[in-house]
């Protein structure tokens, strides 16, 4: 399954955006992994500022990962909501996973109420529970939701049943990981694609199994809505998790089938040009600096997985093990860039990555010292994740643009 390419499904690579801004957790990197593995090369990275600056206009697809839904909604605001609505209505494809699935669902909460693209309700909200059930959830992972709260009943593997003629890898059942995504109630506003059917030996129950069944089983896990000329897909489970190839392929099929018949990217549409390239000694020098500073950051981040600490940033908890996740995504892709004589980029200051990596290494050292001293390090962790997201998206911009350049204009 890992050898599947988008070229088996579609003869071109549609321009795909991955949201990396406020509220996005590390799970947007899962989208990177599967798109890279399947040969999608026209990949771009956008945050809330980019979206407000019309970065959605050249895109055909927007992928919104897990994270903090409230922070995403606040960062985008009413103007971002309008940009997103226009993007879908003109024919864009929105795929939201976990937090990205909650974002367009109807809500009366501040910031979220600026979206409300999908008139569907969720079952994993406390107002649907009896008083004894609400009381039993005190120790469960919950997020405040006005006078109520969104709660999570299981983690990891769940069994899904594909419905309405949909299949995944030719099968009507599949297994996908659930890490806090919604369970949706039936609604005339959405077309169900998959429902929650059961659990596996790997399922980790956060509540009594009876309550987990009541909350999930038979409810909608994946749904589709048409908006104008475009479509919106919402996924409770993480189909983009790279350890679930059948789910990954299903996502790729959605992207390719949705874009079938639309004008494809051609050589004249490719944004790269000679002014955006680093060549010769300049590239060698930048590569040397990149490799050194990435190595320094990786060394400083090593061993932090064992730290028994986490940080509440917004409405989401983050752990030290996520630091190295960002760095490894870049480190393993250096092998592709190292032998290149030139690379393509779209950054005003590529050397800014070096400065940012040095700052990451410095903050990592401060976090380690702070934890060992028993100090509060939340502000440091917040700064660190912001820098990690930025340096990773900048590096991946160079990586994918270079792959795209070589795909369209192969070098001798």
Secondary structure per residue as TSV (DSSP state, phi and psi in degrees):
chain	resnum	aa	ss	phi	psi
A	1	X	-	360.0	-31.9
A	2	X	T	-68.8	-15.3
A	3	X	T	-89.3	-1.9
A	4	X	-	-65.4	135.3
A	5	X	-	-116.2	152.7
A	6	X	G	-64.2	-20.5
A	7	X	G	-68.4	-17.9
A	8	X	G	-71.7	-20.7
A	9	X	T	-113.0	-29.1
A	10	X	-	-150.7	133.9
A	11	X	S	-78.8	2.1
A	12	X	S	-142.6	166.8
A	13	X	-	-105.5	106.4
A	14	X	-	-65.8	148.7
A	15	X	-	-67.2	117.6
A	16	X	E	-116.4	131.2
A	17	X	E	-105.3	140.1
A	18	X	E	-116.6	125.4
A	19	X	E	-76.5	128.3
A	20	X	-	-126.4	11.8
A	21	X	S	-85.0	-153.8
A	22	X	T	-52.6	131.1
A	23	X	T	88.9	-18.2
A	24	X	B	-73.3	129.2
A	25	X	-	-90.8	-169.1
A	26	X	T	-66.8	-13.5
A	27	X	T	-69.5	-11.8
A	28	X	H	-65.3	-20.8
A	29	X	H	-68.7	-23.3
A	30	X	H	-66.4	-38.9
A	31	X	H	-60.3	-41.9
A	32	X	H	-57.1	-47.2
A	33	X	H	-60.1	-47.8
A	34	X	H	-75.1	-34.6
A	35	X	H	-65.4	-41.4
A	36	X	H	-64.9	-44.5
A	37	X	H	-62.5	-36.0
A	38	X	T	-93.0	3.7
A	39	X	T	88.6	11.9
A	40	X	-	-75.9	122.3
A	41	X	-	-114.1	-19.4
A	42	X	-	-88.5	65.6
A	43	X	E	-111.9	134.7
A	44	X	E	-132.0	160.3
A	45	X	E	-125.3	127.1
A	46	X	E	-130.8	141.9
A	47	X	-	-113.7	-172.7
A	48	X	H	-63.9	-34.3
A	49	X	H	-66.5	-40.3
A	50	X	H	-62.8	-43.7
A	51	X	H	-62.9	-40.5
A	52	X	H	-69.2	-18.7
A	53	X	T	-99.1	24.3
A	54	X	T	70.3	27.9
A	55	X	T	-69.7	-14.0
A	56	X	T	-77.7	-19.1
A	57	X	T	-58.8	-43.1
A	58	X	T	-83.5	-0.4
A	59	X	-	-92.7	151.2
A	60	X	S	-102.4	-25.1
A	61	X	E	-136.1	139.7
A	62	X	E	-126.4	126.0
A	63	X	E	-106.5	123.5
A	64	X	E	-116.9	115.6
A	65	X	-	-89.2	-168.4
A	66	X	S	-76.0	173.3
A	67	X	B	146.0	-138.4
A	68	X	-	-108.3	102.9
A	69	X	H	-59.0	-41.1
A	70	X	H	-64.1	-40.8
A	71	X	H	-66.8	-37.6
A	72	X	H	-62.4	-48.0
A	73	X	H	-63.7	-41.7
A	74	X	H	-66.5	-41.7
A	75	X	H	-63.4	-40.7
A	76	X	H	-76.5	-41.6
A	77	X	H	65.0	-171.6
A	78	X	H	-63.9	-38.4
A	79	X	H	-66.7	-41.3
A	80	X	H	-64.3	-36.9
A	81	X	H	-61.2	-43.7
A	82	X	H	-62.5	-40.6
A	83	X	H	-63.4	-42.0
A	84	X	H	-68.1	-41.8
A	85	X	H	-62.4	-43.7
A	86	X	H	-63.8	-39.8
A	87	X	H	-58.5	-46.7
A	88	X	H	-70.2	-44.7
A	89	X	H	-61.3	-32.5
A	90	X	T	-80.5	-2.6
A	91	X	T	123.3	5.6
A	92	X	-	-73.5	156.8
A	93	X	E	-110.7	119.7
A	94	X	E	-106.8	125.8
A	95	X	E	-121.1	113.6
A	96	X	E	-113.1	131.2
A	97	X	E	-119.1	131.1
A	98	X	T	57.7	-108.6
A	99	X	H	-59.1	-37.3
A	100	X	H	-67.2	-19.0
A	101	X	H	-83.9	-40.2
A	102	X	H	-63.1	-35.3
A	103	X	H	-51.1	-50.5
A	104	X	T	-84.8	-4.7
A	105	X	B	-71.9	149.1
A	106	X	-	-61.9	133.8
A	107	X	-	-154.3	150.6
A	108	X	-	-100.0	-0.2
A	109	X	S	-71.5	148.2
A	110	X	T	-54.4	142.4
A	111	X	T	76.2	-52.9
A	112	X	G	-65.3	-29.9
A	113	X	G	-71.3	-3.4
A	114	X	G	-85.4	-6.7
A	115	X	T	-104.6	-84.4
A	116	X	-	52.6	45.3
A	117	X	-	-77.2	-26.7
A	118	X	B	-122.2	122.2
A	119	X	-	-90.1	70.8
A	120	X	-	-136.0	143.9
A	121	X	-	-103.4	161.5
A	122	X	B	-108.2	151.3
A	123	X	S	-88.4	-22.6
A	124	X	S	-90.2	53.8
A	125	X	B	-128.6	141.0
A	126	X	G	-64.5	-24.2
A	127	X	G	-65.6	-14.4
A	128	X	G	-90.0	4.1
A	129	X	S	-107.7	157.1
A	130	X	-	-74.6	165.2
A	131	X	H	-60.6	-43.0
A	132	X	H	-61.3	-37.6
A	133	X	H	-67.1	-41.7
A	134	X	H	-61.0	-42.2
A	135	X	H	-64.8	-33.0
A	136	X	H	-73.1	-10.2
A	137	X	T	-95.2	10.3
A	138	X	T	-59.7	-32.0
A	139	X	T	-99.4	7.9
A	140	X	S	-94.1	151.9
A	141	X	-	-62.2	117.4
A	142	X	E	-135.4	155.3
A	143	X	E	-125.1	133.2
A	144	X	E	-59.1	139.0
A	145	X	E	-142.9	71.6
A	146	X	T	68.1	-128.4
A	147	X	T	-79.6	-6.0
A	148	X	E	-115.3	-172.1
A	149	X	E	-150.1	147.8
A	150	X	E	-86.5	131.1
A	151	X	E	-122.7	159.4
A	152	X	-	-123.6	127.6
A	153	X	-	-99.8	-25.3
A	154	X	E	-143.9	165.1
A	155	X	E	-132.3	156.1
A	156	X	E	73.7	-141.8
A	157	X	E	-66.7	134.8
A	158	X	E	-132.9	153.3
A	159	X	E	-94.4	130.8
A	160	X	E	-114.0	150.0
A	161	X	E	-114.9	121.7
A	162	X	E	-74.8	138.4
A	163	X	-	-129.9	173.0
A	164	X	T	55.6	35.4
A	165	X	T	86.2	-4.3
A	166	X	-	-77.8	146.0
A	167	X	-	-139.5	155.8
A	168	X	B	-120.8	114.0
A	169	X	T	57.4	36.0
A	170	X	T	78.3	7.0
A	171	X	B	-117.0	153.2
A	172	X	S	-94.1	-9.4
A	173	X	E	-122.2	147.4
A	174	X	E	-153.4	164.8
A	175	X	E	-112.9	134.2
A	176	X	E	-140.2	154.1
A	177	X	E	-87.9	138.0
A	178	X	E	-117.1	123.8
A	179	X	S	-132.2	52.1
A	180	X	S	105.1	4.0
A	181	X	-	-72.4	167.7
A	182	X	-	-78.8	156.6
A	183	X	-	-114.4	115.8
A	184	X	B	-99.7	141.6
A	185	X	-	-83.9	151.8
A	186	X	-	-54.9	143.3
A	187	X	-	-153.3	144.7
A	188	X	T	-69.4	-11.9
A	189	X	T	-83.9	-11.9
A	190	X	S	-130.2	155.3
A	191	X	E	-103.3	115.6
A	192	X	E	-65.6	139.0
A	193	X	E	-111.6	-38.4
A	194	X	E	-147.9	146.9
A	195	X	E	-119.9	157.6
A	196	X	E	-73.4	126.7
A	197	X	E	-112.5	-34.5
A	198	X	E	-177.3	-165.2
A	199	X	E	-126.4	171.4
A	200	X	-	-127.9	-179.5
A	201	X	T	-65.7	-21.2
A	202	X	T	-88.8	-8.6
A	203	X	-	-64.6	131.3
A	204	X	E	-105.1	112.3
A	205	X	E	-81.9	129.3
A	206	X	S	-98.1	-10.8
A	207	X	S	-138.8	179.0
A	208	X	-	-60.1	142.4
A	209	X	H	-58.3	-33.2
A	210	X	H	-61.6	-42.9
A	211	X	H	-69.5	-36.7
A	212	X	H	-61.2	-43.2
A	213	X	H	-63.9	-43.8
A	214	X	H	-60.8	-36.8
A	215	X	H	-78.6	-35.9
A	216	X	H	-106.8	-53.1
A	217	X	T	-58.6	126.4
A	218	X	T	88.4	-14.3
A	219	X	S	-86.3	169.8
A	220	X	E	-86.0	128.9
A	221	X	E	-99.0	-34.7
A	222	X	E	-136.1	134.9
A	223	X	E	-143.5	162.3
A	224	X	E	-130.2	144.2
A	225	X	E	-137.7	137.3
A	226	X	E	-89.3	136.5
A	227	X	E	-135.7	113.7
A	228	X	T	58.6	-125.3
A	229	X	T	-92.2	-3.4
A	230	X	E	-112.4	-175.6
A	231	X	E	-136.3	151.9
A	232	X	E	-127.5	124.7
A	233	X	E	-114.2	133.1
A	234	X	E	-122.9	127.9
A	235	X	E	-117.2	120.1
A	236	X	S	-69.6	-57.5
A	237	X	S	-73.6	162.9
A	238	X	B	-89.3	87.6
A	239	X	T	-67.9	-16.6
A	240	X	T	-85.9	-2.8
A	241	X	-	-62.7	125.0
A	242	X	T	-67.1	-10.5
A	243	X	T	-87.2	5.5
A	244	X	-	-126.6	77.8
A	245	X	H	-59.8	-34.2
A	246	X	H	-63.9	-40.3
A	247	X	H	-64.9	-42.2
A	248	X	H	-59.7	-45.4
A	249	X	H	-65.7	-35.7
A	250	X	H	-62.4	-41.3
A	251	X	H	-61.9	-45.2
A	252	X	H	-60.4	-39.9
A	253	X	H	-62.3	-40.3
A	254	X	H	-61.1	-47.4
A	255	X	H	-59.4	-48.3
A	256	X	H	-70.6	-43.5
A	257	X	H	-68.6	-34.8
A	258	X	H	-67.6	-31.8
A	259	X	H	-90.4	-4.8
A	260	X	T	-61.2	126.3
A	261	X	T	92.1	-10.3
A	262	X	S	-86.6	154.9
A	263	X	-	-58.4	128.4
A	264	X	-	-87.2	164.5
A	265	X	-	-70.0	136.0
A	266	X	-	-122.5	174.6
A	267	X	G	-60.3	-38.5
A	268	X	G	-69.6	-21.4
A	269	X	G	-84.6	-12.8
A	270	X	-	-66.7	126.1
A	271	X	-	-73.5	-16.1
A	272	X	-	-68.5	145.1
A	273	X	-	-151.8	174.5
A	274	X	G	-61.2	-26.9
A	275	X	G	-71.8	-16.5
A	276	X	G	-100.0	13.8
A	277	X	E	-112.4	145.8
A	278	X	E	-110.1	127.4
A	279	X	E	-128.3	166.3
A	280	X	H	53.8	-134.0
A	281	X	H	-64.0	-32.8
A	282	X	H	-63.5	-40.9
A	283	X	H	-69.6	-41.2
A	284	X	H	-59.3	-42.0
A	285	X	H	-66.0	-43.7
A	286	X	H	-65.1	-41.5
A	287	X	H	-61.4	-43.1
A	288	X	H	-61.0	-44.5
A	289	X	H	-65.8	-41.3
A	290	X	H	-60.2	-47.6
A	291	X	H	-63.8	-41.4
A	292	X	H	-64.8	-48.0
A	293	X	H	-72.5	-34.7
A	294	X	H	-63.5	-40.8
A	295	X	H	-62.7	-43.1
A	296	X	H	-60.9	-43.4
A	297	X	H	-66.6	-39.8
A	298	X	H	-63.7	-41.7
A	299	X	H	-62.7	-43.5
A	300	X	H	-66.9	-31.7
A	301	X	H	-81.6	-15.4
A	302	X	T	-64.4	142.4
A	303	X	T	84.5	-8.9
A	304	X	G	-76.9	-14.3
A	305	X	G	-60.6	-24.2
A	306	X	G	-85.5	-5.3
A	307	X	-	-74.2	124.1
A	308	X	-	-86.6	71.5
A	309	X	-	-149.6	151.5
A	310	X	E	-145.5	166.9
A	311	X	E	-127.3	132.7
A	312	X	E	-89.6	108.0
A	313	X	E	-114.5	110.6
A	314	X	T	69.5	-121.7
A	315	X	T	-111.2	18.2
A	316	X	E	-132.9	142.5
A	317	X	E	-92.3	140.2
A	318	X	E	-124.7	145.0
A	319	X	E	-115.6	157.1
A	320	X	T	-59.9	-28.5
A	321	X	H	-62.4	-20.9
A	322	X	H	-72.9	-20.8
A	323	X	H	-57.0	-50.8
A	324	X	H	-70.8	-24.2
A	325	X	H	-57.1	-46.3
A	326	X	H	-63.0	-45.3
A	327	X	H	-65.7	-37.3
A	328	X	H	-68.4	-34.3
A	329	X	H	-58.1	-39.2
A	330	X	H	-76.3	-43.5
A	331	X	H	-59.6	-45.8
A	332	X	H	-69.5	-22.2
A	333	X	H	-90.9	-6.4
A	334	X	H	-62.6	-30.8
A	335	X	H	-61.5	-33.1
A	336	X	H	-71.8	-39.0
A	337	X	H	-81.7	-27.2
A	338	X	H	-53.4	-46.3
A	339	X	T	-79.7	-3.0
A	340	X	-	-72.2	143.1
A	341	X	S	-85.8	-19.6
A	342	X	E	-153.2	153.6
A	343	X	E	-130.6	156.8
A	344	X	E	-104.1	140.2
A	345	X	-	-144.4	166.9
A	346	X	-	-139.7	48.4
A	347	X	-	-120.5	138.2
A	348	X	S	-64.6	-33.1
A	349	X	-	-144.1	87.5
A	350	X	T	-57.5	-30.5
A	351	X	T	-70.7	-11.8
A	352	X	H	-62.3	-26.5
A	353	X	H	-62.4	-37.5
A	354	X	H	-65.2	-45.5
A	355	X	H	-61.1	-41.5
A	356	X	H	-68.0	-38.8
A	357	X	H	-64.2	-38.5
A	358	X	H	-62.5	-39.2
A	359	X	H	-66.4	-39.1
A	360	X	H	-60.0	-45.8
A	361	X	H	-60.5	-42.1
A	362	X	H	-63.9	-44.5
A	363	X	H	-67.0	-39.2
A	364	X	H	-57.1	-41.9
A	365	X	H	-62.7	-40.5
A	366	X	H	-68.1	-38.0
A	367	X	H	-63.6	-44.6
A	368	X	H	-58.5	-47.8
A	369	X	H	-63.4	-41.7
A	370	X	H	-63.6	-42.6
A	371	X	H	-63.6	-44.1
A	372	X	H	-64.0	-26.9
A	373	X	T	-90.6	-3.5
A	374	X	T	77.1	22.1
A	375	X	-	-88.8	160.0
A	376	X	-	-76.3	127.4
A	377	X	-	-123.4	20.4
A	378	X	H	-61.2	-44.4
A	379	X	H	-63.7	-38.4
A	380	X	H	-64.9	-43.4
A	381	X	H	-63.1	-41.1
A	382	X	H	-61.6	-45.7
A	383	X	H	-62.1	-39.9
A	384	X	H	-64.9	-46.2
A	385	X	H	-64.6	-36.7
A	386	X	H	-61.4	-44.4
A	387	X	H	-69.1	-37.7
A	388	X	H	-64.2	-43.5
A	389	X	H	-62.6	-41.2
A	390	X	H	-69.3	-47.9
A	391	X	H	-66.9	-35.1
A	392	X	H	-68.5	-44.5
A	393	X	H	-66.2	-35.3
A	394	X	H	-65.3	-44.8
A	395	X	H	-63.1	-44.5
A	396	X	H	-67.9	-27.2
A	397	X	H	-61.2	-46.3
A	398	X	H	-62.0	-44.6
A	399	X	H	-60.0	-52.8
A	400	X	H	-71.2	-35.2
A	401	X	H	-66.2	-36.6
A	402	X	H	-67.8	-41.9
A	403	X	H	-62.6	-40.8
A	404	X	H	-66.0	-41.6
A	405	X	H	-59.6	-44.8
A	406	X	H	-71.3	-31.5
A	407	X	H	-66.9	-39.0
A	408	X	H	-86.4	-38.0
A	409	X	S	-125.8	78.5
A	410	X	-	-57.2	137.9
A	411	X	-	-84.7	149.6
A	412	X	-	-71.9	360.0
